[in-house]
Amino acid sequence: MTVDTGRNSRDIGATTLLRLPSMTVSDVNDLPSPKSRGVTFALAALLGPFGAHRFYVGKTGTAVLMLCSVGGLGLWYLYDLIMVAGGSFRDIDGRLVSRWDPEEASRGDSLSAEVLEELSVLRSEVAELAERLDFAERLLAQPPPAEDQPRSFLRS
């Protein structure tokens, strides 16, 4: 299924064929669902035999079947409960209901420049401490000097 904004369209009588550049159905299925996995799991656990979790993700047809059969006599209910808990449950559009808190992801995934700069400083400090620790370990690994020789921290 492709749709276009007007480019590369051709008229065939009264209908116009439109083409979209490159978003396929599999690309849409790779995106996570906007529905919350936590809410879906709670609905499946509490009201699962009545199909409440399926109503929530938009699968009304199978939700009605689940309601009429009381969760497929419990088997369908258990199957869905395991699928939601495992993160394999899909919504009406075929997208995985995988985010426990979808609001968290919409707040922004990028870090500010200030945080990245602080991270860089911390990394350099950790590298310096690692060098100092390595030096101290090498000093401690040297054999103790003989009693008649003066103490030296440099190897010959």
N, CA, C and O of each residue as an XYZ file, in Angstrom:
624
protein
N       0.847     -1.166      0.000
C       0.000      0.000      0.000
C       0.888      1.223      0.000
O       1.707      1.407      0.901
N       0.724      2.070     -1.026
C       1.527      3.274     -1.106
C       0.652      4.480     -1.368
O      -0.360      4.386     -2.062
N       1.045      5.615     -0.810
C       0.328      6.873     -0.981
C       1.358      7.967     -1.169
O       2.460      7.880     -0.629
N       1.015      8.990     -1.922
C       1.968     10.067     -2.201
C       1.343     11.414     -1.885
O       0.128     11.535     -1.732
N       2.189     12.411     -1.791
C       1.704     13.766     -1.531
C       1.350     14.484     -2.819
O       0.957     15.649     -2.768
N       1.468     13.855     -3.947
C       1.116     14.508     -5.199
C       2.156     14.302     -6.274
O       1.841     14.421     -7.458
N       3.364     14.001     -5.908
C       4.413     13.749     -6.884
C       4.244     12.346     -7.445
O       3.723     11.455     -6.774
N       4.684     12.163     -8.668
C       4.635     10.872     -9.343
C       3.219     10.290     -9.384
O       3.063      9.070     -9.331
N       2.206     11.115     -9.475
C       0.849     10.585     -9.573
C       0.410     10.653    -11.022
O       0.860     11.517    -11.775
N      -0.469      9.742    -11.414
C      -0.991      9.792    -12.762
C      -2.502      9.617    -12.705
O      -3.034      8.889    -11.867
N      -3.170     10.299    -13.611
C      -4.627     10.253    -13.656
C      -5.082      9.103    -14.534
O      -4.600      8.935    -15.655
N      -6.005      8.319    -14.023
C      -6.652      7.270    -14.800
C      -8.144      7.539    -14.698
O      -8.797      7.121    -13.742
N      -8.658      8.215    -15.654
C     -10.074      8.561    -15.623
C     -10.349      9.480    -14.443
O      -9.757     10.552    -14.325
N     -11.253      9.048    -13.572
C     -11.626      9.867    -12.429
C     -10.771      9.571    -11.206
O     -10.825     10.317    -10.228
N      -9.976      8.492    -11.238
C      -9.164      8.138    -10.071
C      -7.711      8.506    -10.294
O      -7.225      8.541    -11.425
N      -7.042      8.774     -9.220
C      -5.627      9.125     -9.270
C      -4.851      8.107     -8.449
O      -5.190      7.844     -7.295
N      -3.813      7.538     -9.041
C      -2.933      6.631     -8.313
C      -1.837      7.459     -7.665
O      -1.180      8.268     -8.320
N      -1.654      7.247     -6.390
C      -0.650      7.993     -5.641
C       0.407      7.043     -5.125
O       0.112      5.889     -4.814
N       1.635      7.519     -5.032
C       2.730      6.678     -4.535
C       3.479      7.380     -3.429
O       3.811      8.561     -3.533
N       3.744      6.634     -2.359
C       4.589      7.125     -1.271
C       5.973      6.575     -1.470
O       6.124      5.454     -1.957
N       6.983      7.323     -1.110
C       8.338      6.865     -1.357
C       8.678      5.509     -0.756
O       8.932      4.577     -1.519
N       8.701      5.343      0.549
C       9.300      4.096      0.999
C       8.892      3.608      2.377
O       9.764      3.074      3.062
N       7.707      3.728      2.840
C       7.344      3.151      4.125
C       6.483      1.930      3.872
O       5.366      2.043      3.366
N       6.997      0.769      4.222
C       6.274     -0.471      3.996
C       5.565     -0.902      5.268
O       5.746     -0.307      6.331
N       4.759     -1.943      5.141
C       4.015     -2.458      6.293
C       4.981     -3.006      7.339
O       4.736     -2.857      8.536
N       6.066     -3.634      6.912
C       7.023     -4.179      7.879
C       7.729     -3.072      8.651
O       8.110     -3.277      9.804
N       7.918     -1.873      8.024
C       8.508     -0.750      8.740
C       7.592     -0.275      9.860
O       8.062      0.075     10.942
N       6.289     -0.262      9.604
C       5.325      0.156     10.619
C       5.296     -0.862     11.754
O       5.194     -0.477     12.919
N       5.384     -2.153     11.437
C       5.343     -3.197     12.456
C       6.571     -3.187     13.347
O       6.518     -3.711     14.459
N       7.681     -2.604     12.892
C       8.893     -2.539     13.702
C       8.793     -1.474     14.791
O       9.530     -1.524     15.776
N       7.889     -0.515     14.619
C       7.727      0.539     15.611
C       6.982     -0.003     16.828
O       6.100     -0.849     16.682
N       7.321      0.469     18.019
C       6.576      0.022     19.206
C       5.195      0.674     19.239
O       4.990      1.763     18.703
N       4.271     -0.006     19.871
C       2.909      0.489     19.987
C       2.844      1.660     20.967
O       3.613      1.697     21.927
N       1.951      2.605     20.745
C       1.780      3.686     21.710
C       1.039      3.229     22.973
O       0.974      3.967     23.956
N       0.490      2.034     22.947
C      -0.221      1.500     24.116
C       0.777      1.032     25.165
O       1.864      0.557     24.835
N       0.399      1.170     26.431
C       1.266      0.804     27.537
C       1.224     -0.699     27.804
O       0.151     -1.296     27.893
N       2.390     -1.291     27.927
C       2.475     -2.714     28.254
C       2.015     -2.963     29.691
O       1.434     -4.007     29.986
N       2.275     -2.009     30.580
C       1.853     -2.135     31.970
C       0.339     -2.162     32.097
O      -0.215     -2.984     32.827
N      -0.331     -1.257     31.383
C      -1.793     -1.227     31.413
C      -2.347     -2.493     30.776
O      -3.294     -3.089     31.288
N      -1.758     -2.903     29.662
C      -2.204     -4.122     28.983
C      -2.047     -5.327     29.893
O      -2.935     -6.177     29.955
N      -0.921     -5.408     30.602
C      -0.684     -6.538     31.498
C      -1.672     -6.530     32.671
O      -2.192     -7.577     33.057
N      -1.925     -5.347     33.233
C      -2.876     -5.255     34.346
C      -4.272     -5.658     33.899
O      -4.967     -6.383     34.611
N      -4.686     -5.199     32.733
C      -6.004     -5.577     32.217
C      -6.067     -7.073     31.922
O      -7.080     -7.721     32.185
N      -4.976     -7.620     31.374
C      -4.958     -9.056     31.064
C      -4.999     -9.883     32.339
O      -5.649    -10.927     32.377
N      -4.318     -9.434     33.378
C      -4.281    -10.194     34.626
C      -5.618    -10.122     35.363
O      -6.091    -11.127     35.893
N      -6.225     -8.934     35.398
C      -7.444     -8.753     36.184
C      -8.721     -9.080     35.409
O      -9.611     -9.758     35.924
N      -8.803     -8.600     34.188
C     -10.022     -8.782     33.402
C      -9.768     -9.565     32.118
O     -10.538     -9.466     31.163
N      -8.697    -10.335     32.096
C      -8.310    -11.097     30.911
C      -9.359    -12.049     30.377
O      -9.556    -12.107     29.163
N     -10.044    -12.802     31.233
C     -11.067    -13.719     30.689
C     -12.186    -12.996     29.941
O     -12.896    -13.616     29.148
N     -12.350    -11.717     30.178
C     -13.390    -10.946     29.502
C     -12.848    -10.133     28.327
O     -13.600     -9.395     27.690
N     -11.553    -10.260     28.033
C     -10.954     -9.618     26.869
C     -10.689     -8.135     27.011
O     -10.568     -7.447     25.998
N     -10.593     -7.615     28.216
C     -10.394     -6.172     28.414
C      -9.097     -5.683     27.779
O      -9.060     -4.586     27.223
N      -8.037     -6.478     27.854
C      -6.753     -6.078     27.267
C      -6.843     -6.000     25.748
O      -6.165     -5.180     25.128
N      -7.671     -6.842     25.147
C      -7.844     -6.796     23.696
C      -8.677     -5.581     23.273
O      -8.422     -4.993     22.221
N      -9.664     -5.205     24.081
C     -10.390     -3.965     23.810
C      -9.423     -2.784     23.885
O      -9.504     -1.865     23.071
N      -8.507     -2.803     24.860
C      -7.565     -1.702     25.071
C      -6.646     -1.494     23.869
O      -6.383     -0.353     23.488
N      -6.152     -2.582     23.263
C      -5.229     -2.438     22.132
C      -5.956     -2.329     20.796
O      -5.317     -2.232     19.748
N      -7.280     -2.344     20.826
C      -8.056     -2.120     19.614
C      -8.536     -3.363     18.905
O      -9.152     -3.254     17.845
N      -8.282     -4.526     19.437
C      -8.719     -5.777     18.811
C     -10.124     -6.123     19.303
O     -10.306     -7.071     20.068
N     -11.117     -5.344     18.857
C     -12.474     -5.514     19.387
C     -13.127     -6.809     18.937
O     -13.908     -7.391     19.690
N     -12.832     -7.272     17.741
C     -13.441     -8.514     17.250
C     -13.062     -9.709     18.107
O     -13.930    -10.465     18.544
N     -11.773     -9.882     18.347
C     -11.334    -11.009     19.171
C     -11.665    -10.777     20.639
O     -11.793    -11.729     21.409
N     -11.806     -9.506     21.029
C     -12.193     -9.215     22.413
C     -13.619     -9.670     22.677
O     -13.920    -10.208     23.743
N     -14.491     -9.455     21.709
C     -15.879     -9.913     21.854
C     -15.925    -11.433     21.902
O     -16.669    -12.003     22.700
N     -15.136    -12.101     21.054
C     -15.074    -13.570     21.091
C     -14.558    -14.056     22.441
O     -15.054    -15.041     22.987
N     -13.573    -13.364     22.967
C     -13.012    -13.739     24.263
C     -14.039    -13.515     25.370
O     -14.126    -14.304     26.311
N     -14.799    -12.459     25.259
C     -15.848    -12.163     26.232
C     -16.924    -13.251     26.218
O     -17.390    -13.688     27.270
N     -17.309    -13.679     25.024
C     -18.360    -14.709     24.902
C     -17.891    -16.081     25.372
O     -18.680    -16.862     25.903
N     -16.604    -16.376     25.176
C     -16.104    -17.703     25.544
C     -15.380    -17.705     26.889
O     -14.751    -18.699     27.254
N     -15.467    -16.597     27.627
C     -14.804    -16.425     28.918
C     -13.319    -16.795     28.795
O     -12.802    -17.666     29.495
N     -12.678    -16.099     27.886
C     -11.239    -16.286     27.714
C     -10.877    -17.623     27.103
O      -9.832    -18.195     27.416
N     -11.741    -18.124     26.230
C     -11.459    -19.433     25.623
C     -11.347    -20.504     26.673
O     -10.467    -21.364     26.626
N     -12.279    -20.436     27.648
C     -12.302    -21.364     28.788
C     -10.993    -21.323     29.570
O     -10.570    -22.319     30.158
N     -10.366    -20.162     29.565
C      -9.158    -19.968     30.365
C      -7.870    -20.181     29.600
O      -6.829    -19.659     30.000
N      -7.910    -20.934     28.508
C      -6.682    -21.206     27.750
C      -6.210    -19.976     26.982
O      -5.029    -19.628     27.017
N      -7.134    -19.322     26.290
C      -6.803    -18.127     25.533
C      -6.330    -17.035     26.490
O      -5.401    -16.288     26.181
N      -6.961    -16.949     27.624
C      -6.584    -15.976     28.659
C      -5.139    -16.199     29.113
O      -4.364    -15.246     29.198
N      -4.773    -17.452     29.406
C      -3.407    -17.753     29.846
C      -2.389    -17.463     28.741
O      -1.304    -16.943     28.998
N      -2.761    -17.809     27.511
C      -1.882    -17.554     26.370
C      -1.607    -16.051     26.247
O      -0.455    -15.639     26.119
N      -2.658    -15.242     26.286
C      -2.495    -13.793     26.169
C      -1.697    -13.218     27.341
O      -0.875    -12.321     27.155
N      -1.938    -13.730     28.531
C      -1.212    -13.257     29.705
C       0.292    -13.500     29.548
O       1.104    -12.633     29.872
N       0.648    -14.666     29.057
C       2.063    -14.989     28.826
C       2.638    -14.125     27.707
O       3.775    -13.665     27.807
N       1.875    -13.901     26.656
C       2.345    -13.080     25.531
C       2.573    -11.620     25.963
O       3.561    -11.003     25.565
N       1.673    -11.080     26.764
C       1.840     -9.693     27.233
C       3.037     -9.601     28.167
O       3.851     -8.687     28.036
N       3.157    -10.530     29.104
C       4.275    -10.509     30.054
C       5.615    -10.664     29.336
O       6.611    -10.060     29.735
N       5.636    -11.468     28.286
C       6.876    -11.684     27.535
C       7.195    -10.594     26.532
O       8.288    -10.582     25.965
N       6.261     -9.673     26.297
C       6.508     -8.584     25.351
C       6.260     -8.941     23.913
O       6.768     -8.262     23.020
N       5.486     -9.998     23.649
C       5.215    -10.426     22.276
C       3.798    -10.113     21.818
O       3.409    -10.507     20.718
N       3.028     -9.423     22.627
C       1.641     -9.110     22.294
C       1.618     -7.921     21.339
O       2.382     -6.972     21.513
N       0.748     -7.967     20.334
C       0.682     -6.906     19.317
C      -0.668     -6.198     19.355
O      -1.682     -6.779     19.742
N      -0.656     -4.923     18.941
C      -1.901     -4.163     18.904
C      -2.606     -4.360     17.566
O      -2.194     -5.200     16.766
N      -3.662     -3.595     17.319
C      -4.464     -3.745     16.111
C      -3.657     -3.476     14.848
O      -3.976     -4.029     13.795
N      -2.619     -2.642     14.921
C      -1.794     -2.310     13.767
C      -0.617     -3.260     13.592
O       0.190     -3.075     12.681
N      -0.503     -4.272     14.447
C       0.585     -5.228     14.341
C       1.866     -4.784     15.021
O       2.906     -5.417     14.845
N       1.812     -3.701     15.798
C       3.008     -3.222     16.498
C       3.083     -3.854     17.877
O       2.063     -4.070     18.531
N       4.310     -4.149     18.315
C       4.507     -4.768     19.625
C       4.130     -3.819     20.749
O       4.518     -2.650     20.743
N       3.373     -4.326     21.711
C       3.070     -3.566     22.924
C       4.229     -3.864     23.872
O       4.161     -4.791     24.679
N       5.303     -3.061     23.764
C       6.548     -3.400     24.458
C       6.981     -2.368     25.494
O       7.811     -2.683     26.348
N       6.460     -1.172     25.450
C       6.892     -0.139     26.393
C       6.058     -0.201     27.664
O       4.830     -0.142     27.615
N       6.736     -0.320     28.802
C       6.027     -0.324     30.077
C       5.429      1.040     30.343
O       4.315      1.137     30.858
N       6.160      2.113     29.997
C       5.666      3.469     30.187
C       5.904      4.249     28.901
O       6.983      4.817     28.732
N       4.931      4.298     27.985
C       5.154      4.983     26.711
C       5.360      6.486     26.863
O       5.948      7.105     25.976
N       4.907      7.087     27.936
C       5.110      8.517     28.146
C       6.582      8.841     28.341
O       7.034      9.924     27.968
N       7.331      7.917     28.918
C       8.755      8.125     29.171
C       9.525      8.293     27.876
O      10.431      9.123     27.800
N       9.182      7.516     26.851
C       9.898      7.586     25.584
C       9.568      8.858     24.820
O      10.401      9.343     24.055
N       8.378      9.408     25.007
C       8.004     10.609     24.269
C       8.599     11.878     24.878
O       8.535     12.938     24.255
N       9.163     11.800     26.048
C       9.761     12.979     26.685
C      11.036     13.418     25.995
O      11.434     14.576     26.115
N      11.675     12.528     25.285
C      12.907     12.872     24.569
C      14.006     11.891     24.913
O      14.295     11.632     26.081
N      14.615     11.347     23.863
C      15.655     10.352     24.069
C      17.051     10.958     24.012
O      18.022     10.294     24.375
N      17.170     12.198     23.567
C      18.502     12.772     23.402
C      18.971     13.426     24.705
O      18.176     13.949     25.486
N      20.273     13.376     24.906
C      20.883     14.007     26.076
C      21.329     15.407     25.700
O      21.711     15.654     24.556
N      21.283     16.310     26.639
C      21.698     17.683     26.367
C      23.216     17.753     26.245
O      23.929     16.845     26.672
N      23.692     18.830     25.663
C      25.139     19.023     25.476
C      25.838     19.127     26.827
O      26.981     18.696     26.977
N      25.148     19.699     27.803
C      25.718     19.835     29.144
C      25.980     18.465     29.772
O      27.030     18.250     30.378
N      25.041     17.552     29.630
C      25.192     16.203     30.185
C      26.299     15.456     29.454
O      27.088     14.751     30.083
N      26.367     15.605     28.127
C      27.420     14.938     27.362
C      28.806     15.463     27.730
O      29.769     14.698     27.779
N      28.907     16.769     27.989
C      30.193     17.334     28.394
C      30.617     16.797     29.760
O      31.778     16.442     29.963
N      29.666     16.741     30.693
C      29.962     16.200     32.028
C      30.380     14.732     31.935
O      31.277     14.291     32.655
N      29.734     13.984     31.056
C      30.087     12.574     30.856
C      31.506     12.443     30.327
O      32.243     11.547     30.740
N      31.890     13.324     29.422
C      33.246     13.306     28.878
C      34.278     13.594     29.971
O      35.321     12.942     30.024
N      33.996     14.562     30.836
C      34.904     14.894     31.942
C      35.031     13.706     32.900
O      36.131     13.376     33.343
N      33.917     13.077     33.212
C      33.955     11.911     34.109
C      34.756     10.766     33.504
O      35.495     10.078     34.209
N      34.611     10.564     32.206
C      35.381      9.500     31.551
C      36.876      9.767     31.632
O      37.654      8.844     31.876
N      37.293     11.020     31.431
C      38.722     11.333     31.504
C      39.244     11.170     32.931
O      40.372     10.719     33.128
N      38.428     11.535     33.933
C      38.844     11.346     35.318
C      38.982      9.863     35.664
O      39.909      9.476     36.376
N      38.084      9.053     35.173
C      38.167      7.609     35.423
C      39.402      7.031     34.741
O      40.064      6.161     35.306
N      39.723      7.500     33.533
C      40.925      7.026     32.850
C      42.182      7.395     33.628
O      43.106      6.589     33.736
N      42.219      8.616     34.172
C      43.360      9.042     34.974
C      43.492      8.195     36.245
O      44.595      7.786     36.608
N      42.379      7.936     36.911
C      42.413      7.086     38.112
C      42.875      5.669     37.770
O      43.589      5.046     38.556
N      42.479      5.161     36.618
C      42.909      3.826     36.209
C      44.421      3.790     35.993
O      45.072      2.805     36.339
N      44.985      4.865     35.421
C      46.439      4.930     35.243
C      47.152      4.964     36.590
O      48.161      4.283     36.775
N      46.642      5.743     37.522
C      47.248      5.820     38.857
C      47.183      4.478     39.572
O      48.141      4.076     40.232
N      46.066      3.792     39.446
C      45.916      2.483     40.072
C      46.899      1.482     39.468
O      47.492      0.677     40.185
N      47.068      1.537     38.162
C      48.011      0.641     37.495
C      49.433      0.913     37.978
O      50.195     -0.026     38.209
N      49.797      2.180     38.134
C      51.112      2.542     38.628
C      51.312      2.027     40.056
O      52.367      1.481     40.378
N      50.305      2.201     40.904
C      50.417      1.735     42.292
C      50.551      0.218     42.350
O      51.307     -0.302     43.171
N      49.834     -0.491     41.497
C      49.934     -1.955     41.476
C      51.317     -2.399     41.046
O      51.853     -3.367     41.587
N      51.911     -1.697     40.069
C      53.262     -2.050     39.636
C      54.277     -1.808     40.746
O      55.212     -2.592     40.908
N      54.105     -0.735     41.512
C      55.013     -0.460     42.626
C      54.911     -1.537     43.702
O      55.920     -1.981     44.251
N      53.690     -1.946     43.992
C      53.495     -2.957     45.025
C      53.954     -4.341     44.578
O      54.259     -5.193     45.413
N      54.005     -4.570     43.274
C      54.411     -5.879     42.766
C      55.928     -6.056     42.750
O      56.409     -7.173     42.559
N      56.695     -4.977     42.946
C      58.151     -5.085     42.960
C      58.588     -5.844     44.210
O      57.991     -5.694     45.276
N      59.630     -6.658     44.074
C      60.132     -7.355     45.262
C      60.759     -6.348     46.234
O      61.297     -5.326     45.809
N      60.688     -6.632     47.516
C      61.290     -5.705     48.487
C      62.809     -5.676     48.314
O      63.408     -6.700     47.986
N      63.443     -4.512     48.531
C      64.894     -4.405     48.358
C      65.624     -5.175     49.473
O      65.106     -5.361     50.574
N      66.818     -5.603     49.148
C      67.636     -6.287     50.150
C      68.014     -5.279     51.234
O      67.987     -4.071     50.997
N      68.362     -5.767     52.408
C      68.621     -4.878     53.542
C      69.853     -4.006     53.346
O      69.917     -2.907     53.897
N      70.831     -4.469     52.576
C      72.052     -3.676     52.403
C      71.957     -2.704     51.228
O      72.850     -1.875     51.051
N      70.892     -2.786     50.418
C      70.722     -1.870     49.278
C      69.769     -0.744     49.674
O      68.826     -0.953     50.438
N      70.032      0.467     49.138
C      69.104      1.572     49.421
C      67.767      1.360     48.693
O      67.710      0.703     47.654
N      66.719      1.917     49.249
C      65.389      1.776     48.644
C      65.297      2.632     47.400
O      65.683      3.801     47.409
N      64.787      2.050     46.330
C      64.592      2.788     45.080
C      63.260      2.351     44.496
O      62.909      1.171     44.519
N      62.541      3.304     43.985
C      61.244      2.990     43.391
C      61.347      2.797     41.881
O      60.351      2.490     41.226
N      62.528      2.973     41.331
C      62.722      2.791     39.911
C      63.403      1.475     39.667
O      64.305      1.074     40.402
N      62.966      0.815     38.637
C      63.612     -0.454     38.257
C      64.873     -0.189     37.455
O      64.958      0.798     36.724
N      65.829     -1.050     37.590
C      67.076     -0.896     36.845
C      67.007     -1.628     35.536
O      67.968     -1.612     34.768
